[in-house]
Amino acid sequence: MDIHVLFPGGKRVDAVVGTHVIRTDQPVSAGGEDTAPAPFDLFLASLGTCAGLYVLAFCQARGISPEGLELVQRHAVDPATRQLDTVTIEIRLPPGFPERYRAAIVRAAEGCKVKKTLAHSPMISVVARPANHNQGDLACAVP
């Protein structure tokens, strides 16, 4: 599936994914209008929502209500490199959540496809070519 990235104005950058448009913007402090999450925030949210989907599926498969269940995702940035250093996802279990499933629900969240992809750092290539051209003329691989 292709994702098409468009530039609707200002600091906004939109991604068209199938029939959906994912809007991003920069905060006012970075020259944007703060009309949507910043791209990096969406990246981080994709990890939390993916883990959440696995937690939800775990509960649904066992007939456990997700009411009162919450995931809280925290991030630490290395001050020297300003790069993301650690991400912690805390699963907050509601009162009455079966104790026997505590470790299993953590394993379910750890099965998240986004987490697994990040753990194995895919090769990412960036190419530049004329809009009507099919062959790459400039390429830069990013590990």
C-alpha positions in Angstrom: 0.0 0.0 0.0 1.3 3.4 -0.9 1.0 6.4 1.4 0.8 9.7 -0.3 2.1 12.8 1.5 0.7 16.2 0.7 1.4 19.8 1.7 -1.8 21.7 2.3 -0.1 24.9 3.5 1.8 26.4 6.4 3.7 23.7 8.4 0.9 21.2 7.7 1.8 17.8 6.1 -1.0 15.3 5.4 -0.7 11.6 4.7 -3.3 9.8 2.6 -3.6 6.2 3.7 -6.2 4.4 1.7 -9.4 6.3 2.1 -8.1 8.2 5.3 -6.3 11.4 5.6 -3.9 11.8 8.6 -3.3 15.4 9.3 -0.2 16.8 11.0 1.0 20.2 11.9 3.7 21.8 14.0 3.2 23.5 17.3 3.0 27.3 17.3 6.5 27.4 18.8 7.8 25.7 15.7 6.0 27.9 13.2 2.9 25.8 12.8 -0.7 26.5 13.9 -1.0 23.4 16.2 -4.1 22.2 14.3 -3.1 18.6 14.5 -0.5 16.4 16.2 3.1 16.8 15.0 4.4 13.8 12.9 6.7 12.6 15.7 3.8 12.6 18.1 1.8 10.4 15.7 4.8 8.1 15.4 4.8 7.7 19.2 1.0 7.3 19.3 1.2 4.5 16.8 3.2 2.5 19.3 0.7 3.1 22.1 -2.3 2.5 20.0 -0.8 -0.7 18.6 0.0 -2.0 22.1 -3.6 -0.9 23.1 -5.1 -2.9 20.2 -3.2 -6.1 21.4 -4.3 -5.5 25.0 -7.9 -5.0 23.8 -7.8 -8.2 21.7 -6.4 -10.1 24.8 -9.3 -8.9 26.9 -11.9 -9.5 24.3 -10.6 -13.1 23.7 -11.1 -13.8 27.5 -14.4 -12.0 28.0 -12.7 -9.3 30.2 -14.2 -5.9 30.0 -11.8 -3.2 28.9 -13.7 -0.6 31.1 -11.3 1.2 33.3 -8.2 -0.2 31.5 -5.7 2.4 30.4 -2.3 2.5 28.8 0.1 5.3 29.7 3.1 5.7 27.4 6.1 7.7 28.6 9.2 8.7 26.7 12.8 9.6 27.7 15.0 11.6 25.4 18.8 11.5 25.6 19.8 15.1 26.4 23.1 14.8 24.5 21.7 13.5 21.2 18.1 14.7 21.6 17.0 11.3 20.3 14.4 9.1 21.8 16.1 6.9 24.4 13.4 4.8 26.1 9.7 4.3 25.8 7.7 2.8 28.7 4.1 1.6 28.3 2.3 1.2 31.6 -0.8 -0.9 31.6 -3.1 0.4 34.3 -5.4 -2.5 35.3 -8.8 -1.7 36.7 -10.0 -3.0 40.1 -11.1 -6.6 39.7 -8.8 -7.4 36.8 -7.8 -11.1 37.2 -4.4 -11.3 38.8 -3.6 -14.5 36.9 -3.6 -12.5 33.6 -1.2 -9.7 34.7 1.9 -11.2 33.1 0.0 -12.4 30.1 -1.5 -9.0 29.3 2.1 -7.5 29.3 3.2 -10.2 26.9 0.2 -9.4 24.7 1.2 -5.7 24.6 4.8 -6.7 23.8 3.5 -8.6 20.7 2.6 -5.3 19.1 3.7 -5.1 15.4 4.9 -1.5 15.8 7.1 -2.5 18.8 8.5 -5.5 16.9 9.3 -3.4 13.9 11.1 -0.8 15.9 13.1 -3.5 17.7 14.4 -4.7 14.3 15.2 -1.3 12.7 14.0 -1.7 9.1 16.1 -0.2 6.3 14.5 3.1 5.1 15.4 4.5 1.7 14.7 8.0 0.6 14.7 8.7 -3.2 14.1 11.8 -5.3 12.8 11.7 -8.8 10.6 13.7 -11.2 6.9 13.2 -10.5 6.4 11.5 -13.9 9.5 9.3 -13.7 9.6 5.6 -12.5 13.4 5.2 -11.9 15.2 6.7 -9.0 18.0 9.2 -9.8 18.9 10.1 -6.2 18.9 7.8 -3.3 20.0 7.8 0.3 19.6 4.8 2.6 18.9 5.4 6.2 19.6 2.5 8.6 
